[in-house]
Amino acid sequence: MMEKLLVIGSEGRLARYTADSSLLQRYDISYAPVGSEDDEILKICRDADYILVDAIAGVSARLIESMPSLKLIHSEGVGYQGVDTEAAAARGIYVCNCKGMNAAAVAEQAVLLMLGLLRDVCGGDASVKAGGQIETKERYMMEGSLRELGECTVGLLGFGDIGRATAKLLQAFGSRVVYSKPRRLTEEEERMYGVTFMERDELLAACDIVSLHLPATEETMYMADEDFLKAMKPGSYLVNTSRGQLVDNVALVKAIADGHLAGAGLDTIDGEPVQPDNTLLTAPEHVRDRLLLSCHIGGITGASFRRGYATVWSNIEKVSRGETPDNIVNM
């Protein structure tokens, strides 16, 4: 009998990024849009063996308890905050993610934001389009405001897969890279990644750029608040490619408006999808000019999705054969 896969998310991505198209024929696949109510999902496929869930969507305890055949819940990405992992564990259901799938892509986005801030990419682009190239170039030369990444000390808060990939990229630029995490790396690991350990407050005070690489938890929610930003080195930059909820937008606008921070590069923003009344968008113009924003695209390269779906299918096939999957997050 054909096993059943329920996808809570986009119908198009599964087909697009599955390398072996025969897999799509070996399973009975149903789809439920992100945001669907539990009752609606149960009508679509109560007897699913597997759930593939968008990283921003949820799988509730009620849903888990109402699906008798369920063996695996798999995040489409790295995040799984919306999945009731305890309810799944209580029933012996694996919850897995695609750990590491987007590490290279998000690391590139972090470095992109760093370079964009240091070279005033948005300001330069606007000046050329307005016919002010020479005047802007002269101003840059007189101010000496454009900086090289290699002359900067970059601090990484968090040092998981993405933090490690970012450190590797920064090695090529010649940056001094420091990191902070609860459990320090071994000396061998520090040499491998070219990093130096610092306690958090020491890192904030020492770094020209502070880059966040942490999940959103009770401990990290709005950690970049007024006190955090005041502790950063005057004239430094904040970069966030993790979760928007790590940064207090009001405090960030104030820190830039006061001149304490030189600016910020954000791929993730508190309040997504970002609305016109978001604090960052209603800030004074001189603050907005110091913000480099991207639309949460750090981890959504084609290569990331291909890696992720390879992990998803590998784990589905393993569970189907009675084997233990990889990247279990709840057992």
Secondary structure as UniProt FT lines:
FT   STRAND          4..8
FT   HELIX           11..17
FT   HELIX           22..26
FT   STRAND          28..32
FT   TURN            34..35
FT   HELIX           38..45
FT   TURN            46..47
FT   STRAND          50..53
FT   TURN            55..56
FT   HELIX           61..65
FT   TURN            68..69
FT   STRAND          72..75
FT   TURN            81..82
FT   HELIX           85..90
FT   TURN            91..92
FT   STRAND          94..96
FT   TURN            99..102
FT   HELIX           103..118
FT   TURN            119..120
FT   HELIX           121..129
FT   TURN            130..131
FT   HELIX           133..143
FT   HELIX           149..151
FT   STRAND          153..157
FT   HELIX           161..173
FT   STRAND          176..180
FT   HELIX           187..193
FT   STRAND          195..197
FT   HELIX           200..206
FT   STRAND          209..212
FT   TURN            218..222
FT   HELIX           226..231
FT   TURN            234..235
FT   STRAND          236..240
FT   HELIX           244..246
FT   HELIX           249..257
FT   TURN            258..259
FT   STRAND          261..266
FT   TURN            270..271
FT   TURN            276..277
FT   TURN            279..281
FT   HELIX           285..288
FT   TURN            289..290
FT   STRAND          291..293
FT   TURN            298..299
FT   HELIX           302..320
FT   TURN            321..322
//
